[in-house]
């Protein structure tokens, strides 16, 4: 059952990213490296205020939905009520999501899809190298240790 839940959680993650870029990859310019963002703004593909507004309009609901889904999966679906049980499940989900984001989203989807190539920036390197992916995912792995404690606490309080 946990494998199905992990797949559904990663599918939710993908769906939310896909919704963010409806209308074109420029709507998700905040996902790109700063150098690419700056060049896209110079080319007039979008302005900085619009990009920042789109970032907020995505990130806030994204974190709320992903947090709510995780709390509901662990507390309601799995019936976890103790902090320890909820913590370990949350850590598993967050670490799997972290790896999924780095490998499936960043390296496979972004790295092998023409969708993410911005007009006029075909020469701009925007796909993370394996070294960058590993560095970012290692940092996030540590952050998710604390994030799992927050989720575990919420599950314990609610359920």
ROVO-898797 format. One record per residue (C-alpha): residue number from 1; x, y, z. Coordinates in Angstrom, 2 decimals. Example, Ala and Ser with C-alpha at 12.3 -4.5 7.8 and 13.67 -1.06 7.14 Angstrom:
2
seq  x  y  z
1  12.30  -4.50  7.80
2  13.67  -1.06  7.14
***
This chain:
159
seq  x  y  z
1  0.00  0.00  0.00
2  2.84  2.41  0.83
3  4.25  2.06  -2.71
4  0.88  3.06  -4.18
5  0.73  6.02  -1.81
6  4.23  7.11  -2.78
7  3.31  6.90  -6.46
8  0.15  8.93  -5.90
9  2.08  11.53  -3.91
10  4.66  11.90  -6.69
11  1.86  12.06  -9.26
12  0.28  14.91  -7.28
13  3.68  16.66  -7.27
14  3.94  16.28  -11.06
15  0.37  17.46  -11.63
16  0.94  20.60  -9.61
17  4.11  21.44  -11.57
18  2.28  20.77  -14.84
19  -0.57  23.08  -13.79
20  1.97  25.79  -12.96
21  3.28  25.80  -16.53
22  -0.01  25.66  -18.39
23  0.40  28.07  -21.26
24  4.13  27.48  -21.60
25  7.37  27.01  -19.71
26  7.85  30.76  -19.32
27  5.06  30.60  -16.70
28  7.44  28.51  -14.61
29  10.50  30.68  -15.21
30  11.09  30.75  -11.44
31  12.12  27.07  -11.71
32  15.09  28.04  -13.92
33  18.57  29.16  -12.87
34  18.93  32.89  -12.20
35  21.04  33.43  -15.32
36  18.26  32.02  -17.52
37  15.66  34.09  -15.66
38  17.68  37.26  -16.26
39  18.10  36.53  -19.98
40  14.39  35.74  -20.40
41  13.50  39.02  -18.73
42  16.00  40.89  -20.96
43  14.36  39.28  -24.02
44  10.97  40.47  -22.82
45  9.48  37.00  -22.39
46  8.21  38.08  -18.96
47  8.94  40.79  -16.43
48  10.44  40.18  -12.98
49  7.31  41.25  -11.07
50  5.13  38.84  -13.04
51  7.63  36.02  -12.53
52  7.76  36.68  -8.78
53  3.96  36.85  -8.59
54  3.69  33.54  -10.45
55  6.24  32.02  -8.03
56  4.11  33.06  -5.03
57  0.90  31.93  -6.73
58  2.46  28.51  -7.23
59  4.60  27.96  -4.14
60  2.04  28.84  -1.48
61  -0.71  26.51  -2.77
62  1.91  23.88  -3.68
63  3.24  23.66  -0.13
64  -0.26  23.73  1.38
65  -1.56  20.97  -0.92
66  1.52  18.77  -0.55
67  1.49  19.19  3.25
68  -2.26  18.54  3.53
69  -1.99  15.47  1.29
70  0.88  14.10  3.35
71  -0.91  14.66  6.66
72  -4.07  13.02  5.31
73  -2.24  10.04  3.83
74  -0.32  9.38  7.04
75  -3.02  10.22  9.57
76  -6.26  9.30  7.83
77  -5.34  6.64  5.28
78  -2.55  4.93  7.23
79  -4.05  5.57  10.65
80  -0.81  6.76  12.22
81  -1.37  8.70  15.40
82  1.90  8.58  17.33
83  4.56  11.14  16.56
84  7.22  8.48  15.89
85  5.13  6.50  13.43
86  4.02  9.67  11.61
87  7.57  11.05  11.59
88  9.10  7.99  9.90
89  6.34  7.83  7.31
90  6.66  11.56  6.60
91  10.43  11.22  6.25
92  9.98  8.38  3.75
93  7.49  10.39  1.66
94  9.57  13.56  1.72
95  12.81  11.79  0.81
96  11.15  9.84  -2.02
97  9.63  13.10  -3.29
98  13.07  14.72  -3.07
99  14.69  11.99  -5.18
100  11.73  11.96  -7.58
101  12.01  15.71  -8.09
102  15.74  15.50  -8.81
103  15.73  12.46  -11.07
104  12.31  12.30  -12.74
105  11.39  15.97  -12.89
106  14.78  17.71  -13.22
107  16.82  15.16  -15.16
108  14.21  13.25  -17.18
109  11.29  15.60  -17.82
110  13.16  18.90  -17.95
111  16.31  17.35  -19.39
112  14.65  15.47  -22.23
113  11.60  17.54  -23.17
114  11.50  20.38  -25.68
115  8.67  21.88  -23.64
116  11.14  23.45  -21.22
117  13.28  25.15  -23.90
118  12.46  28.85  -23.87
119  12.21  30.74  -27.17
120  15.38  32.73  -27.80
121  17.21  30.81  -25.08
122  17.82  27.54  -26.89
123  21.53  27.86  -26.12
124  21.06  28.59  -22.39
125  21.99  25.74  -20.06
126  19.00  25.21  -17.79
127  19.14  21.49  -17.01
128  20.94  20.75  -13.77
129  24.05  18.61  -13.94
130  24.17  15.43  -11.88
131  26.54  17.20  -9.51
132  24.03  20.04  -9.02
133  21.18  17.56  -8.52
134  23.15  15.59  -5.93
135  24.18  18.75  -4.05
136  20.65  20.17  -3.99
137  19.06  16.83  -3.05
138  21.61  16.28  -0.27
139  20.80  19.65  1.26
140  17.07  19.01  0.94
141  17.49  15.55  2.48
142  18.70  17.28  5.65
143  15.92  19.85  5.53
144  13.31  17.08  5.20
145  14.53  15.59  8.49
146  13.12  18.71  10.15
147  10.14  18.86  7.77
148  9.17  15.32  8.72
149  9.13  16.38  12.38
150  6.64  19.14  11.53
151  4.43  16.68  9.63
152  4.74  14.12  12.41
153  3.71  16.74  14.94
154  0.71  17.80  12.88
155  -0.43  14.20  12.40
156  -0.02  13.55  16.13
157  -2.04  16.68  17.00
158  -4.82  16.08  14.48
159  -5.19  12.30  14.65
***
